[in-house]
């Protein structure tokens, strides 16, 4: 293992911000794995740290195939992480909305540029990321529909689901999208909620990456084969939203099978305590995402459901 300083950013009032990468093997730049890009993505950083530990052990045992390089970058935004803030501390901008970056632009554009100069050289790019709404997902891999994606490769992770997202204008500045535009096979991996460590979900993410590396022929290792992924287009998911604000008590969890008309959550008045709304499932299916926010506004997406095909 080789620890590399990939990018540094001087500061007037704080220590210099440094982004480190952990390199395994030598040769063709094959796989780059990026973790926490936002300050609350503790789970994503933890998964990458465990991958560093696992790959170090495999390298010492001679389980890495010669001629390939793997890079793991556990954290891209230590400044925000140190103060528990999701976005950039000074101006609240999101690094993952600044790619491919600009070396003479705003601070987060410079950080994105410094990172992208390194990661764009790899053939495969994996990013552990989080959703814009706090909540919990069924573990899955996601890719952008850029016209050059390869959905069949998503099955190599052995996760239950693979989701194809049609890019919206704001998606064109994400790492995943720009990786693909610059001819890197890019995948985003979602595992649970970002701001707490879930050992079970973390283990699923680590196993998914190891399966991918094994099936690429980069790592010699034996592991459970996982799932045959169900391919879903994001627009096929059923979104369930609140019809009034209040305190949300959810009654269904990710991965749970549900039926049309089943009670999913209740909304209570935050001051008087009475139930002001009950949220029912509009379809038969499986809970794909469940919002983790206790206090919700009107129109908040509290569930996403994988509809059964016969419905």
DRENDO-1510 file (C-alpha; in Angstrom, 1 decimal, always signed):
<recs>
REC; n; res; u; v; w
REC; 1; UNK; +0.0; +0.0; +0.0 .
REC; 2; UNK; +1.2; +3.5; -0.8 .
REC; 3; UNK; -0.4; +6.6; +0.8 .
REC; 4; UNK; -0.4; +9.6; -1.6 .
REC; 5; UNK; -1.2; +13.2; -1.2 .
REC; 6; UNK; -3.5; +13.9; -4.1 .
REC; 7; UNK; -4.5; +17.5; -3.5 .
REC; 8; UNK; -3.9; +20.2; -0.9 .
REC; 9; UNK; -5.6; +23.5; -0.3 .
REC; 10; UNK; -4.0; +26.2; +1.9 .
REC; 11; UNK; -6.0; +28.1; +4.4 .
REC; 12; UNK; -5.6; +31.4; +6.2 .
REC; 13; UNK; -7.1; +30.3; +9.5 .
REC; 14; UNK; -7.0; +26.5; +9.5 .
REC; 15; UNK; -4.5; +23.8; +8.7 .
REC; 16; UNK; -4.0; +23.0; +5.1 .
REC; 17; UNK; -6.7; +20.7; +3.7 .
REC; 18; UNK; -5.2; +17.5; +2.3 .
REC; 19; UNK; -6.9; +14.8; +0.2 .
REC; 20; UNK; -5.1; +11.5; +0.5 .
REC; 21; UNK; -5.4; +8.4; -1.7 .
REC; 22; UNK; -4.3; +4.8; -0.9 .
REC; 23; UNK; -2.8; +3.0; -3.9 .
REC; 24; UNK; -2.7; -0.8; -4.2 .
REC; 25; UNK; -0.8; -2.6; -6.9 .
REC; 26; UNK; +1.1; -1.1; -9.8 .
REC; 27; UNK; +0.3; -0.9; -13.5 .
REC; 28; UNK; -2.8; +0.0; -15.5 .
REC; 29; UNK; -5.0; +2.5; -13.7 .
REC; 30; UNK; -7.9; +0.2; -13.3 .
REC; 31; UNK; -10.3; +1.1; -10.4 .
REC; 32; UNK; -10.7; +4.3; -8.4 .
REC; 33; UNK; -13.0; +4.3; -5.3 .
REC; 34; UNK; -14.2; +7.6; -3.9 .
REC; 35; UNK; -15.8; +8.0; -0.5 .
REC; 36; UNK; -17.2; +10.9; +1.5 .
REC; 37; UNK; -17.5; +14.1; -0.6 .
REC; 38; UNK; -19.9; +15.7; +1.9 .
REC; 39; UNK; -19.3; +16.5; +5.5 .
REC; 40; UNK; -21.9; +14.1; +6.9 .
REC; 41; UNK; -21.1; +11.1; +4.8 .
REC; 42; UNK; -19.6; +9.1; +7.7 .
REC; 43; UNK; -20.9; +5.8; +6.4 .
REC; 44; UNK; -19.2; +6.3; +3.1 .
REC; 45; UNK; -15.9; +7.2; +4.6 .
REC; 46; UNK; -16.1; +4.2; +7.0 .
REC; 47; UNK; -16.7; +1.8; +4.1 .
REC; 48; UNK; -13.7; +3.2; +2.2 .
REC; 49; UNK; -11.6; +2.9; +5.4 .
REC; 50; UNK; -12.5; -0.7; +5.7 .
REC; 51; UNK; -11.7; -1.3; +2.0 .
REC; 52; UNK; -8.3; +0.2; +2.6 .
REC; 53; UNK; -7.7; -2.2; +5.5 .
REC; 54; UNK; -9.0; -5.2; +3.5 .
REC; 55; UNK; -7.0; -4.4; +0.3 .
REC; 56; UNK; -3.9; -3.9; +2.4 .
REC; 57; UNK; -4.3; -7.4; +3.9 .
REC; 58; UNK; -5.0; -8.9; +0.4 .
REC; 59; UNK; -2.0; -7.2; -1.0 .
REC; 60; UNK; +0.2; -8.6; +1.7 .
REC; 61; UNK; -1.1; -12.1; +1.0 .
REC; 62; UNK; -0.4; -11.7; -2.7 .
REC; 63; UNK; -4.0; -11.7; -3.7 .
REC; 64; UNK; -3.8; -8.7; -6.0 .
REC; 65; UNK; -3.1; -9.6; -9.7 .
REC; 66; UNK; +0.0; -7.9; -11.1 .
REC; 67; UNK; -0.3; -5.1; -13.6 .
REC; 68; UNK; -3.3; -3.3; -12.1 .
REC; 69; UNK; -3.7; -0.3; -9.8 .
REC; 70; UNK; -6.5; +0.3; -7.4 .
REC; 71; UNK; -6.9; +3.7; -5.7 .
REC; 72; UNK; -9.1; +4.4; -2.6 .
REC; 73; UNK; -9.9; +8.0; -1.5 .
REC; 74; UNK; -11.9; +7.8; +1.7 .
REC; 75; UNK; -12.6; +11.5; +2.2 .
REC; 76; UNK; -12.6; +14.5; -0.2 .
REC; 77; UNK; -14.0; +17.1; +2.2 .
REC; 78; UNK; -12.4; +16.9; +5.7 .
REC; 79; UNK; -13.0; +20.6; +6.4 .
REC; 80; UNK; -16.8; +20.2; +6.4 .
REC; 81; UNK; -16.5; +16.8; +8.1 .
REC; 82; UNK; -14.5; +18.2; +11.0 .
REC; 83; UNK; -17.4; +20.6; +11.9 .
REC; 84; UNK; -20.3; +18.3; +11.0 .
REC; 85; UNK; -21.5; +20.3; +8.1 .
REC; 86; UNK; -22.8; +18.6; +4.9 .
REC; 87; UNK; -21.6; +21.1; +2.4 .
REC; 88; UNK; -18.6; +23.4; +2.1 .
REC; 89; UNK; -18.2; +25.2; +5.4 .
REC; 90; UNK; -17.8; +28.8; +4.1 .
REC; 91; UNK; -20.3; +29.1; +1.3 .
REC; 92; UNK; -22.5; +26.0; +1.6 .
REC; 93; UNK; -21.7; +24.7; -1.9 .
REC; 94; UNK; -21.6; +21.0; -2.8 .
REC; 95; UNK; -18.3; +19.7; -4.3 .
REC; 96; UNK; -20.3; +17.0; -6.1 .
REC; 97; UNK; -22.1; +19.7; -8.1 .
REC; 98; UNK; -18.8; +21.3; -9.3 .
REC; 99; UNK; -17.3; +18.7; -11.7 .
REC; 100; UNK; -15.2; +18.6; -13.8 .
REC; 101; UNK; -14.0; +21.6; -11.8 .
REC; 102; UNK; -12.0; +24.7; -12.7 .
REC; 103; UNK; -8.6; +25.4; -11.2 .
REC; 104; UNK; -9.1; +29.2; -11.2 .
REC; 105; UNK; -12.7; +29.2; -10.0 .
REC; 106; UNK; -14.4; +29.1; -6.6 .
REC; 107; UNK; -12.9; +27.0; -3.8 .
REC; 108; UNK; -15.1; +24.0; -4.4 .
REC; 109; UNK; -14.5; +24.2; -8.1 .
REC; 110; UNK; -10.8; +24.1; -7.4 .
REC; 111; UNK; -11.2; +21.1; -5.1 .
REC; 112; UNK; -13.3; +19.3; -7.8 .
REC; 113; UNK; -10.7; +20.0; -10.4 .
REC; 114; UNK; -7.8; +18.8; -8.3 .
REC; 115; UNK; -9.6; +15.5; -7.6 .
REC; 116; UNK; -10.8; +15.0; -11.2 .
REC; 117; UNK; -7.3; +15.4; -12.6 .
REC; 118; UNK; -6.4; +12.3; -10.6 .
REC; 119; UNK; -9.5; +10.1; -10.9 .
REC; 120; UNK; -10.3; +10.7; -14.6 .
REC; 121; UNK; -7.3; +8.5; -15.5 .
REC; 122; UNK; -9.0; +5.3; -14.2 .
REC; 123; UNK; -10.9; +2.8; -16.3 .
REC; 124; UNK; -13.6; +2.2; -13.6 .
REC; 125; UNK; -14.8; +4.7; -11.1 .
REC; 126; UNK; -16.9; +3.7; -8.0 .
REC; 127; UNK; -18.4; +6.4; -5.7 .
REC; 128; UNK; -20.0; +5.8; -2.3 .
REC; 129; UNK; -22.5; +8.7; -2.1 .
REC; 130; UNK; -25.7; +9.8; -0.4 .
REC; 131; UNK; -29.2; +11.0; -1.5 .
REC; 132; UNK; -30.3; +14.7; -1.2 .
REC; 133; UNK; -33.0; +13.7; +1.3 .
REC; 134; UNK; -31.8; +12.1; +4.5 .
REC; 135; UNK; -33.0; +8.5; +4.6 .
REC; 136; UNK; -32.3; +4.8; +4.1 .
REC; 137; UNK; -32.0; +2.8; +0.9 .
REC; 138; UNK; -32.0; -0.8; -0.1 .
REC; 139; UNK; -28.3; -1.3; -1.1 .
REC; 140; UNK; -28.0; -0.7; -4.8 .
REC; 141; UNK; -25.7; +0.5; -7.6 .
REC; 142; UNK; -26.7; +3.4; -9.8 .
REC; 143; UNK; -25.4; +4.8; -13.1 .
REC; 144; UNK; -26.3; +7.7; -15.3 .
REC; 145; UNK; -28.0; +7.2; -18.7 .
REC; 146; UNK; -25.4; +9.0; -20.8 .
REC; 147; UNK; -25.7; +6.7; -23.8 .
REC; 148; UNK; -22.3; +5.2; -23.1 .
REC; 149; UNK; -23.2; +3.3; -19.8 .
REC; 150; UNK; -23.0; -0.4; -19.6 .
REC; 151; UNK; -25.9; -1.7; -17.5 .
REC; 152; UNK; -24.7; -5.3; -17.6 .
REC; 153; UNK; -21.6; -4.4; -15.7 .
REC; 154; UNK; -23.8; -3.3; -12.7 .
REC; 155; UNK; -24.6; -6.9; -12.1 .
REC; 156; UNK; -21.0; -7.6; -11.3 .
REC; 157; UNK; -21.5; -6.0; -7.8 .
REC; 158; UNK; -24.0; -8.6; -6.8 .
REC; 159; UNK; -26.3; -6.1; -5.1 .
REC; 160; UNK; -30.1; -6.6; -5.2 .
REC; 161; UNK; -30.8; -3.7; -7.5 .
REC; 162; UNK; -29.2; -1.6; -10.3 .
REC; 163; UNK; -30.8; +1.8; -11.1 .
REC; 164; UNK; -30.4; +3.8; -14.3 .
REC; 165; UNK; -31.0; +7.5; -13.8 .
REC; 166; UNK; -31.8; +9.8; -16.7 .
REC; 167; UNK; -29.6; +12.9; -16.0 .
REC; 168; UNK; -31.2; +16.2; -15.2 .
REC; 169; UNK; -29.4; +19.4; -15.9 .
REC; 170; UNK; -27.9; +19.6; -12.4 .
REC; 171; UNK; -26.6; +16.0; -12.7 .
REC; 172; UNK; -24.2; +17.1; -15.4 .
REC; 173; UNK; -21.9; +18.6; -12.8 .
REC; 174; UNK; -21.6; +15.4; -10.7 .
REC; 175; UNK; -18.6; +13.1; -10.5 .
REC; 176; UNK; -20.5; +10.1; -11.9 .
REC; 177; UNK; -21.7; +11.9; -15.0 .
REC; 178; UNK; -18.3; +13.5; -15.8 .
REC; 179; UNK; -16.5; +10.2; -15.2 .
REC; 180; UNK; -18.6; +8.7; -18.0 .
REC; 181; UNK; -18.2; +11.7; -20.3 .
REC; 182; UNK; -14.4; +11.2; -20.0 .
REC; 183; UNK; -14.7; +7.5; -20.8 .
REC; 184; UNK; -14.6; +6.0; -17.3 .
REC; 185; UNK; -17.2; +3.3; -16.5 .
REC; 186; UNK; -18.8; +5.0; -13.5 .
REC; 187; UNK; -21.0; +3.6; -10.7 .
REC; 188; UNK; -22.5; +5.1; -7.6 .
REC; 189; UNK; -23.1; +2.8; -4.6 .
REC; 190; UNK; -25.8; +3.6; -2.1 .
REC; 191; UNK; -25.8; +1.8; +1.3 .
REC; 192; UNK; -28.0; +3.1; +4.1 .
REC; 193; UNK; -28.0; +6.5; +5.8 .
REC; 194; UNK; -24.8; +8.6; +5.6 .
REC; 195; UNK; -24.5; +10.1; +9.0 .
REC; 196; UNK; -24.3; +6.9; +11.1 .
REC; 197; UNK; -22.3; +3.7; +10.7 .
REC; 198; UNK; -24.4; +0.7; +9.9 .
REC; 199; UNK; -22.2; -2.4; +10.0 .
REC; 200; UNK; -24.5; -4.6; +8.0 .
REC; 201; UNK; -24.9; -2.1; +5.2 .
REC; 202; UNK; -21.2; -1.3; +5.3 .
REC; 203; UNK; -20.4; -5.0; +4.9 .
REC; 204; UNK; -22.7; -5.2; +1.9 .
REC; 205; UNK; -20.9; -2.2; +0.3 .
REC; 206; UNK; -17.4; -3.8; +0.9 .
REC; 207; UNK; -18.5; -7.1; -0.5 .
REC; 208; UNK; -20.0; -5.4; -3.6 .
REC; 209; UNK; -16.7; -3.8; -4.4 .
REC; 210; UNK; -14.7; -7.0; -3.8 .
REC; 211; UNK; -17.1; -8.9; -6.1 .
REC; 212; UNK; -16.5; -6.3; -8.8 .
REC; 213; UNK; -12.7; -6.5; -8.4 .
REC; 214; UNK; -12.8; -10.3; -8.5 .
REC; 215; UNK; -15.0; -10.4; -11.6 .
REC; 216; UNK; -12.7; -7.9; -13.3 .
REC; 217; UNK; -9.8; -10.3; -12.7 .
REC; 218; UNK; -7.9; -7.8; -10.5 .
REC; 219; UNK; -8.3; -9.6; -7.1 .
REC; 220; UNK; -8.0; -13.3; -6.3 .
REC; 221; UNK; -10.4; -13.9; -3.5 .
REC; 222; UNK; -13.4; -16.1; -2.6 .
REC; 223; UNK; -16.7; -14.4; -1.6 .
REC; 224; UNK; -20.4; -15.0; -1.7 .
REC; 225; UNK; -21.7; -14.4; -5.2 .
REC; 226; UNK; -24.5; -12.1; -4.1 .
REC; 227; UNK; -27.6; -11.3; -6.0 .
REC; 228; UNK; -28.6; -11.3; -9.7 .
REC; 229; UNK; -29.4; -7.6; -9.8 .
REC; 230; UNK; -32.9; -6.4; -10.9 .
REC; 231; UNK; -32.5; -3.5; -13.4 .
REC; 232; UNK; -34.7; -0.5; -12.7 .
REC; 233; UNK; -35.1; +2.8; -14.4 .
REC; 234; UNK; -35.5; +5.6; -11.8 .
REC; 235; UNK; -38.7; +6.9; -13.4 .
REC; 236; UNK; -40.3; +3.6; -12.7 .
REC; 237; UNK; -40.1; +4.1; -8.9 .
REC; 238; UNK; -43.3; +5.2; -7.2 .
REC; 239; UNK; -42.7; +8.4; -5.1 .
REC; 240; UNK; -44.9; +8.8; -2.0 .
REC; 241; UNK; -45.1; +12.4; -0.6 .
REC; 242; UNK; -46.7; +14.0; +2.4 .
REC; 243; UNK; -49.8; +16.1; +2.1 .
REC; 244; UNK; -49.2; +18.2; +5.2 .
REC; 245; UNK; -46.3; +19.2; +7.5 .
REC; 246; UNK; -45.6; +17.6; +10.9 .
REC; 247; UNK; -43.7; +14.9; +12.8 .
REC; 248; UNK; -43.4; +11.8; +10.7 .
REC; 249; UNK; -43.5; +8.3; +12.2 .
REC; 250; UNK; -42.7; +5.7; +9.6 .
REC; 251; UNK; -44.1; +2.3; +9.7 .
REC; 252; UNK; -42.3; +0.6; +6.8 .
REC; 253; UNK; -38.6; +0.0; +6.3 .
REC; 254; UNK; -36.4; -0.4; +3.2 .
REC; 255; UNK; -36.6; -3.9; +1.7 .
REC; 256; UNK; -40.0; -4.5; +3.2 .
REC; 257; UNK; -42.7; -6.0; +1.0 .
REC; 258; UNK; -45.9; -3.8; +1.1 .
REC; 259; UNK; -49.4; -3.9; -0.4 .
REC; 260; UNK; -51.6; -1.3; -1.9 .
REC; 261; UNK; -53.5; +0.6; +0.9 .
REC; 262; UNK; -51.0; -0.4; +3.6 .
REC; 263; UNK; -50.3; +2.3; +6.2 .
REC; 264; UNK; -46.7; +3.5; +5.6 .
REC; 265; UNK; -46.5; +6.5; +8.0 .
REC; 266; UNK; -48.5; +8.9; +10.2 .
REC; 267; UNK; -48.0; +12.6; +10.5 .
REC; 268; UNK; -48.8; +14.2; +13.9 .
REC; 269; UNK; -49.2; +17.8; +14.8 .
REC; 270; UNK; -45.9; +18.9; +16.4 .
REC; 271; UNK; -47.7; +20.9; +19.2 .
REC; 272; UNK; -51.0; +19.3; +19.8 .
REC; 273; UNK; -50.0; +15.7; +19.1 .
REC; 274; UNK; -53.0; +14.6; +17.2 .
REC; 275; UNK; -52.7; +12.7; +13.9 .
REC; 276; UNK; -53.2; +15.1; +11.0 .
REC; 277; UNK; -52.4; +12.7; +8.1 .
REC; 278; UNK; -52.0; +9.0; +7.3 .
REC; 279; UNK; -49.9; +7.9; +4.4 .
REC; 280; UNK; -50.9; +4.8; +2.6 .
REC; 281; UNK; -49.1; +2.8; -0.1 .
REC; 282; UNK; -50.5; +3.5; -3.6 .
REC; 283; UNK; -49.3; +0.2; -5.0 .
REC; 284; UNK; -48.0; -3.3; -4.2 .
REC; 285; UNK; -44.2; -3.5; -4.1 .
REC; 286; UNK; -41.0; -3.2; -2.1 .
REC; 287; UNK; -39.8; -0.2; -0.1 .
REC; 288; UNK; -36.8; +1.1; -1.9 .
REC; 289; UNK; -36.2; +4.3; +0.1 .
REC; 290; UNK; -37.5; +5.6; +3.4 .
REC; 291; UNK; -37.0; +9.2; +4.6 .
REC; 292; UNK; -35.2; +9.5; +7.9 .
REC; 293; UNK; -36.3; +13.1; +8.8 .
REC; 294; UNK; -38.6; +13.2; +11.8 .
REC; 295; UNK; -39.9; +16.6; +10.9 .
REC; 296; UNK; -41.3; +16.9; +7.4 .
REC; 297; UNK; -42.8; +19.6; +5.2 .
REC; 298; UNK; -45.8; +19.3; +2.9 .
REC; 299; UNK; -44.7; +17.6; -0.3 .
REC; 300; UNK; -41.7; +15.8; +1.2 .
REC; 301; UNK; -40.9; +12.5; -0.5 .
REC; 302; UNK; -41.0; +10.0; +2.4 .
REC; 303; UNK; -40.9; +6.8; +0.4 .
REC; 304; UNK; -39.9; +5.4; -2.9 .
REC; 305; UNK; -41.4; +2.1; -3.9 .
REC; 306; UNK; -40.5; -0.6; -6.5 .
REC; 307; UNK; -43.8; -1.4; -8.1 .
REC; 308; UNK; -44.5; -5.0; -8.8 .
REC; 309; UNK; -44.7; -5.6; -12.6 .
REC; 310; UNK; -48.2; -7.0; -12.5 .
REC; 311; UNK; -49.7; -3.8; -10.9 .
</recs>
